Amino acid sequence: MTRIKVGIIGCGSIAKHRHIPEYAMNDNVDIVAFCDIIAARAHAFADQYNAKAYVDYTELLENEEIDAVSVCTPNSLHAPVSIAALKAGKHVLCEKPMATSNEEAEAMIAAANESGKKLMIGHNQRFVSSHAKARSIIESGELGKIYSFRTAFGHGGPEQWSADGEHSWFFDKERAFIGAMGDLGVHKTDLLRFLIGEEFVEAAAFVETSAKANSTVDDNAVCILKSESGIIGTLAASWSYNGGEDNSTVFYAEKGIMRLEDDPDYSLIIDYKNGNSERHSLGAIQSNEEGQQTDTHVVEHFINSIVEDKTPPVCGNEGKKSLEVILAALESSETKQIVRI
């Protein structure tokens, strides 16, 4: 079997903790190049993996040996770097949020279509064991009609996670474009779309910068979303959950309540209206907390899509639909209006 030769563009924390380890344990992959504007980071990984180091991604893309790249840059560079890579004939795995606008997302999708290369967005929540099981339960009709939901993704902030600490690009609007909503909220819009099998059609939101000093992006947001069939619920995204991480989702349905990642021992709990209950322990969700870095299956799905020549499970169109919900929420907060998606 032909091995896929991969380059990593951006050598910060998401590359260090997620992309690089997952490529390294994939039997179909050779990591051959690293790029970062901080040369020492690129060289450190290049030395570790016997690969080439670059400080300019355009030079990396000129390397004809490379089949695919991971784009792990600040958000504002996701679209331009991904488009350049696709035009250079590379398959692309891009971190979320995929872009800073619908127009950028559309340009990425067009570049993928024109090049015939794969474009996948790094939404890992779909592949969490409890979430995959929840989708099958909802699809089966076991819960009956879904009425509403609440979901949250919050932690103490990216300064504990980012390679640059409190001086991270995460807090700079020019480079990040969006704060907790793009870092965490877009994960949950993608998860909700996946679980209910519907698109959201309306959004209302309050978005604030209240918890982080010297930040020009949002750090607390609460959104109300409505789906095609009238399922309504709340989505909270925050960098101010200082006592620990919350990554939970709860569905309120005709036949009971389903709780995901809401209990330390059981990752999926169903309490039925008739008094019965289910408890499933399906393994820990991926977390920024120490010792919680596990295989997200994102790289596995990306590489399989290349090897088997199939559409990635989180393709550009899927990434765009999840981004659109967040963009609508931001618009709602700015205009103080409910926004159609």
Legacy VTK file of the C-alpha trace (Angstrom):
# vtk DataFile Version 3.0
C-alpha trace
ASCII
DATASET POLYDATA
POINTS 341 float
0.000 0.000 0.000
1.215 3.484 -0.844
1.983 5.429 2.318
0.575 8.941 2.626
3.286 11.545 3.128
2.051 14.326 5.416
3.174 17.850 6.253
2.053 19.758 9.371
1.511 23.516 8.946
1.488 25.140 12.388
3.286 23.418 15.267
1.349 24.722 18.284
-0.631 22.775 20.852
-3.298 21.254 18.598
-0.576 19.849 16.341
1.510 18.671 19.290
-1.303 16.981 21.225
-3.640 15.793 18.471
-2.458 15.812 14.855
1.168 14.700 15.194
0.528 11.777 17.622
-2.419 10.540 15.567
-0.441 10.621 12.308
2.491 8.938 14.069
0.351 5.969 15.126
-1.300 5.589 11.706
0.232 2.735 9.722
-0.511 4.450 6.402
1.350 7.693 7.182
4.872 9.101 7.056
5.255 12.592 8.537
7.794 14.269 6.245
7.548 18.015 6.943
6.771 20.583 9.638
6.204 24.314 9.252
5.935 27.068 11.838
6.782 30.777 11.834
8.759 30.010 15.001
11.594 28.047 13.421
12.604 26.295 16.640
9.200 24.586 16.897
9.341 23.277 13.336
12.949 22.096 13.748
12.230 20.360 17.061
9.497 18.207 15.486
11.499 17.728 12.273
14.435 16.374 14.293
12.124 14.073 16.252
10.497 12.605 13.124
13.464 12.821 10.726
11.518 15.280 8.572
12.111 18.632 6.864
11.504 21.950 8.626
10.043 25.089 7.066
9.115 28.573 8.283
7.162 29.460 5.094
4.165 27.261 4.262
4.367 28.160 0.561
7.780 26.471 0.420
6.393 23.383 2.134
3.608 23.246 -0.458
6.197 23.237 -3.246
7.502 19.916 -1.914
6.083 17.415 -4.420
6.733 14.525 -2.025
3.907 15.704 0.254
0.461 14.176 -0.372
-1.536 15.806 2.428
-1.276 18.538 5.039
-2.819 19.432 8.377
-3.581 23.142 8.739
-3.078 23.961 12.434
-2.605 27.715 12.152
-4.480 30.626 13.751
-8.089 30.794 12.498
-7.554 33.705 10.100
-5.089 31.586 8.097
-7.239 28.460 7.832
-8.831 29.426 4.522
-5.832 30.970 2.707
-3.466 28.147 3.699
-6.032 25.422 2.902
-6.846 26.944 -0.491
-3.151 27.247 -1.370
-2.582 23.623 -0.324
-5.524 22.326 -2.367
-4.344 24.289 -5.404
-0.897 22.751 -4.886
-2.498 19.301 -5.144
-2.475 18.380 -1.456
-5.289 16.808 0.527
-6.197 19.033 3.495
-7.236 18.405 7.082
-8.087 21.848 8.466
-8.683 22.723 12.079
-11.967 24.341 13.116
-13.504 26.823 12.604
-12.745 26.203 8.935
-12.931 29.875 7.969
-13.869 33.370 9.110
-16.795 33.835 6.700
-19.186 31.934 4.461
-17.327 33.314 1.450
-14.027 31.877 2.647
-15.654 28.520 3.365
-17.173 28.450 -0.121
-13.773 29.257 -1.645
-12.230 26.335 0.250
-14.941 23.969 -0.978
-14.498 25.226 -4.544
-10.726 24.689 -4.347
-11.282 21.122 -3.147
-13.739 20.428 -5.946
-11.478 21.921 -8.608
-8.387 20.059 -7.409
-10.140 16.749 -6.812
-8.434 16.563 -3.411
-10.001 15.765 -0.040
-10.930 18.545 2.390
-11.824 17.549 5.939
-12.519 19.794 8.927
-11.261 18.710 12.365
-14.566 18.331 14.203
-13.846 15.442 16.555
-17.006 15.471 18.703
-18.882 13.293 16.201
-16.417 10.478 16.806
-16.665 10.402 20.631
-18.096 7.004 21.616
-21.015 8.405 23.626
-21.971 10.743 20.787
-21.827 8.014 18.136
-24.103 5.831 20.287
-26.430 8.769 20.958
-26.893 9.313 17.237
-27.901 5.679 16.723
-30.357 5.920 19.647
-31.963 9.090 18.262
-32.114 7.610 14.742
-33.753 4.438 16.065
-36.655 6.413 17.530
-35.982 4.945 20.975
-36.457 8.361 22.579
-39.404 9.341 20.414
-39.664 12.940 19.306
-36.855 15.258 20.452
-38.285 18.417 21.995
-35.279 20.359 23.225
-31.637 20.230 24.284
-28.940 22.019 26.189
-25.251 21.756 25.423
-22.168 23.412 26.829
-18.480 23.496 26.090
-16.433 25.483 28.529
-13.122 25.503 30.351
-10.779 28.009 31.966
-9.471 29.344 28.668
-6.829 28.672 26.016
-3.994 30.195 28.043
-3.663 26.830 29.800
-3.592 25.039 26.456
-1.993 27.296 23.865
1.742 27.076 23.182
1.876 30.866 23.687
-0.004 30.934 27.020
-1.704 34.206 27.925
-0.080 35.885 24.901
-1.764 33.445 22.515
-3.255 34.408 19.160
-6.532 33.009 20.563
-7.130 36.387 22.252
-6.334 38.523 19.189
-9.339 39.275 16.974
-7.185 39.908 13.911
-5.688 36.426 14.031
-8.466 34.512 15.808
-11.513 36.329 14.330
-13.676 34.715 17.015
-13.149 33.546 20.585
-14.892 30.867 22.625
-17.647 30.631 20.003
-15.174 29.540 17.330
-12.910 27.582 19.625
-15.662 25.644 21.426
-19.122 26.645 20.186
-18.560 25.483 16.610
-17.701 22.006 17.933
-21.146 21.852 19.505
-23.039 23.144 16.459
-21.393 20.369 14.467
-22.236 17.794 17.131
-25.881 18.883 17.398
-26.364 18.825 13.615
-24.864 15.336 13.565
-26.989 14.033 16.442
-30.404 15.354 15.427
-29.847 14.878 11.692
-31.269 18.314 10.931
-30.057 21.781 10.098
-30.617 24.795 12.314
-32.735 27.531 10.777
-32.700 30.298 13.408
-30.290 31.594 16.032
-30.373 34.143 18.834
-27.429 34.859 21.093
-25.757 36.939 23.757
-21.994 37.101 23.222
-19.692 38.847 25.686
-16.044 39.585 26.389
-16.100 39.588 30.169
-13.634 37.104 31.632
-10.300 37.743 29.922
-8.192 40.884 30.247
-6.370 42.119 27.136
-8.654 40.062 24.869
-10.430 41.356 21.770
-12.618 38.296 21.212
-15.640 36.750 22.935
-15.116 34.547 25.974
-18.730 33.857 27.022
-21.684 33.111 24.793
-25.164 31.677 25.211
-27.138 30.854 22.077
-30.691 29.699 21.455
-31.052 27.543 18.349
-34.065 26.236 16.445
-33.961 23.330 13.994
-35.978 22.621 10.857
-38.549 20.528 12.739
-38.785 22.935 15.674
-36.314 21.394 18.123
-35.109 24.245 20.328
-32.288 24.462 22.818
-29.351 26.339 24.263
-25.664 26.236 23.458
-23.145 27.785 25.849
-19.484 28.352 24.968
-17.125 29.757 27.560
-13.524 30.357 28.546
-14.561 31.137 32.122
-15.411 27.719 33.586
-12.606 27.997 36.111
-13.449 24.953 38.213
-13.038 22.436 35.401
-14.339 21.539 31.962
-17.988 21.102 30.963
-18.551 19.243 27.706
-22.088 17.982 28.301
-25.185 17.657 26.146
-28.706 16.792 27.321
-31.729 15.919 25.152
-35.294 16.175 26.398
-37.517 13.861 24.406
-40.963 12.282 24.244
-39.902 9.081 26.038
-37.214 10.372 28.380
-34.042 12.356 28.963
-30.630 11.475 27.523
-27.473 12.889 29.147
-24.111 12.835 27.362
-20.780 13.467 29.096
-22.739 14.816 32.077
-21.625 12.264 34.683
-18.058 11.376 35.747
-18.703 7.614 35.591
-21.273 7.160 32.838
-20.818 8.968 29.518
-24.375 8.199 28.336
-27.388 8.051 30.653
-31.037 7.657 29.668
-33.828 8.118 32.199
-37.071 6.972 30.602
-40.519 8.373 31.285
-41.692 4.873 32.271
-39.147 4.667 35.108
-36.534 2.543 33.354
-32.974 3.801 32.960
-29.738 2.995 31.109
-26.133 3.723 32.129
-23.291 3.402 29.628
-19.600 3.838 30.410
-18.037 4.377 27.002
-14.644 5.909 27.771
-13.462 9.459 28.421
-14.152 12.303 26.020
-11.098 14.078 24.584
-10.201 16.985 26.822
-7.549 19.661 27.235
-7.079 18.479 30.800
-3.895 16.588 31.631
-4.057 12.908 30.789
-7.209 13.243 28.678
-5.581 13.329 25.238
-6.891 10.270 23.441
-7.315 9.241 19.826
-9.942 11.532 18.302
-10.223 9.359 15.128
-10.074 12.559 13.033
-6.750 11.678 11.390
-7.891 8.069 10.964
-10.993 9.181 9.032
-9.007 11.718 6.993
-6.372 9.192 5.925
-9.013 6.536 5.209
-10.840 8.981 2.947
-7.639 9.389 0.926
-6.677 5.707 0.845
-10.218 4.572 -0.016
-10.999 7.616 -2.204
-14.223 8.528 -0.413
-15.751 11.730 0.911
-14.466 12.583 4.400
-17.175 12.351 7.095
-16.709 16.051 7.969
-16.212 17.451 4.470
-16.069 21.126 3.553
-19.841 21.387 3.192
-20.351 19.962 6.683
-17.799 22.352 8.119
-19.488 25.290 6.405
-22.932 24.405 7.777
-21.546 24.254 11.317
-19.725 27.567 10.817
-22.907 29.237 9.529
-24.677 28.635 12.847
-21.891 30.391 14.761
-21.791 33.292 12.310
-25.572 33.703 12.704
-25.193 33.732 16.495
-22.567 36.470 16.281
-24.826 38.494 13.988
-27.717 38.046 16.421
-25.646 39.352 19.306
-24.581 42.391 17.286
-28.011 43.242 15.861
-30.129 42.142 18.855
-32.317 40.233 16.377
-33.166 36.599 15.731
-31.175 35.611 12.638
-32.287 33.211 9.918
-29.596 30.742 8.930
LINES 1 342
341 0 1 2 3 4 5 6 7 8 9 10 11 12 13 14 15 16 17 18 19 20 21 22 23 24 25 26 27 28 29 30 31 32 33 34 35 36 37 38 39 40 41 42 43 44 45 46 47 48 49 50 51 52 53 54 55 56 57 58 59 60 61 62 63 64 65 66 67 68 69 70 71 72 73 74 75 76 77 78 79 80 81 82 83 84 85 86 87 88 89 90 91 92 93 94 95 96 97 98 99 100 101 102 103 104 105 106 107 108 109 110 111 112 113 114 115 116 117 118 119 120 121 122 123 124 125 126 127 128 129 130 131 132 133 134 135 136 137 138 139 140 141 142 143 144 145 146 147 148 149 150 151 152 153 154 155 156 157 158 159 160 161 162 163 164 165 166 167 168 169 170 171 172 173 174 175 176 177 178 179 180 181 182 183 184 185 186 187 188 189 190 191 192 193 194 195 196 197 198 199 200 201 202 203 204 205 206 207 208 209 210 211 212 213 214 215 216 217 218 219 220 221 222 223 224 225 226 227 228 229 230 231 232 233 234 235 236 237 238 239 240 241 242 243 244 245 246 247 248 249 250 251 252 253 254 255 256 257 258 259 260 261 262 263 264 265 266 267 268 269 270 271 272 273 274 275 276 277 278 279 280 281 282 283 284 285 286 287 288 289 290 291 292 293 294 295 296 297 298 299 300 301 302 303 304 305 306 307 308 309 310 311 312 313 314 315 316 317 318 319 320 321 322 323 324 325 326 327 328 329 330 331 332 333 334 335 336 337 338 339 340
